[in-house]
Amino acid sequence: MSVLPRDQVDTRARDIRCLFLDIDGVLTDGHLYIGPHGEETKTNFVRDGYGIKLALRQGLELAVISGRPSEAMRKRLEWLGIRHIALDTEDKEPAYLRMRDAMGLTDAQCAHIGDDVPDVPLLRRVGLAMTVADAHDSARAVAHWISRHDGGRGAVREAIDLILAAQDRLPR
């Protein structure tokens, strides 16, 4: 697999009903901030959050599968309206299959945006494999599309805009 020409990406994007997201390095910039008592904090990009809300309003499902636990991120995702969340899930494929099947979707109707080795099995499986500009080479090697933006810096919004535009559902 490799990066596809834009017209082929748009063709695949027209069939997408659910966008699966990774957290660290995709929804966040990949940095972990550890406080003096071991508490962990992460930053989120506001435009990515707005894009998520926009996608949900336009009927695109979103799901999150992350290898790390994070109650702060769970609360943020729930606040944004994401109902399909699997955290602390190092092997992402079983969680993906459960969620996909629960939504009654096929692989061709799913997209995934990931950035590193744990995302590669999903990127190989979905109809539209997406990654961020600063992704690890393993994710870049199997991606159909690579964002112009780094993780945590607008890549999720760019991916959502691409899918909604291909489906003629991007508000003007």
Residue pairs with C-beta under 8 A, 6 or more apart in sequence:
1 123
1 124
1 129
1 141
1 142
1 143
1 144
2 141
2 143
2 144
3 143
3 144
3 145
3 146
4 12
4 144
4 145
8 144
9 128
9 144
9 145
9 162
9 166
10 162
10 165
10 166
11 166
12 108
12 111
12 127
12 128
12 144
13 111
13 128
13 162
13 163
13 165
13 166
13 167
14 166
14 167
15 108
15 109
15 127
16 60
16 109
16 110
16 111
16 127
16 128
16 163
16 166
16 167
17 60
17 61
17 103
17 105
17 109
17 110
18 60
18 61
18 62
18 63
18 84
18 99
18 100
18 103
18 105
18 109
18 110
18 111
19 55
19 60
19 61
19 62
19 63
19 110
19 111
19 112
19 113
19 159
19 160
19 163
20 62
20 63
20 64
20 65
20 96
20 99
20 110
20 111
20 112
20 113
20 122
20 126
21 27
21 62
21 63
21 64
21 65
21 112
21 113
21 156
22 64
22 65
22 66
22 112
22 113
22 114
22 115
22 116
22 118
22 119
23 42
23 64
23 66
23 68
23 70
23 73
23 87
24 30
24 32
24 42
24 66
24 67
24 68
24 115
24 151
25 115
25 116
25 132
25 134
25 135
25 151
25 152
26 113
26 114
26 115
26 132
26 151
26 152
26 155
26 156
27 44
27 45
27 48
27 64
27 73
27 151
27 152
27 156
28 42
28 43
28 44
28 151
28 152
29 43
29 150
29 151
29 152
29 153
30 115
30 134
30 151
30 152
31 42
31 43
32 40
32 42
33 40
33 41
33 42
34 40
35 41
40 70
40 72
41 72
42 70
42 72
42 73
43 152
44 76
44 152
45 152
45 153
45 154
45 156
45 157
47 154
47 157
48 152
48 154
48 155
48 156
48 157
49 76
49 80
50 157
51 156
51 157
51 160
51 161
52 62
52 80
52 81
52 82
52 156
52 160
53 80
53 81
54 160
54 164
54 171
55 62
55 160
55 163
55 164
56 62
56 80
56 81
56 82
58 164
58 169
58 170
58 171
59 169
60 160
60 163
60 164
60 167
60 169
61 84
61 103
62 82
62 84
63 82
63 84
63 85
63 86
63 96
63 99
64 77
64 82
64 84
64 85
64 86
64 87
65 86
65 89
65 92
65 95
65 96
65 99
65 122
66 73
66 86
66 87
66 88
66 89
67 88
67 89
67 90
67 92
67 118
68 87
68 88
69 87
69 88
70 87
73 87
74 85
74 87
77 85
78 85
84 99
84 102
84 103
86 92
86 95
86 98
86 99
89 95
90 118
91 118
92 118
92 119
92 121
92 122
93 121
93 122
93 125
96 110
96 112
96 122
96 125
100 106
100 107
100 110
106 127
107 125
107 126
107 127
108 127
109 127
110 126
110 127
110 128
111 126
111 127
111 128
111 129
111 130
111 159
111 163
112 119
112 122
112 123
112 125
112 126
112 128
112 129
112 130
113 130
113 131
113 132
113 147
113 155
113 156
113 159
114 120
114 122
114 123
114 130
114 131
114 135
114 139
115 131
115 132
115 134
115 135
115 136
115 139
115 151
116 135
116 136
116 138
116 139
117 136
117 138
117 139
119 131
119 139
120 138
120 139
120 142
122 129
123 129
123 130
123 131
123 139
123 142
123 143
124 142
128 144
128 145
128 163
129 142
129 143
129 144
129 145
130 143
130 144
130 145
130 146
130 147
130 159
131 139
131 140
131 143
131 145
131 146
131 147
132 146
132 147
132 149
132 150
132 151
132 155
133 146
133 147
133 148
133 149
133 150
133 155
134 150
134 151
135 143
135 146
135 151
140 146
145 159
145 162
147 154
147 155
147 158
147 159
148 158
149 155
149 157
149 158
161 170
164 170
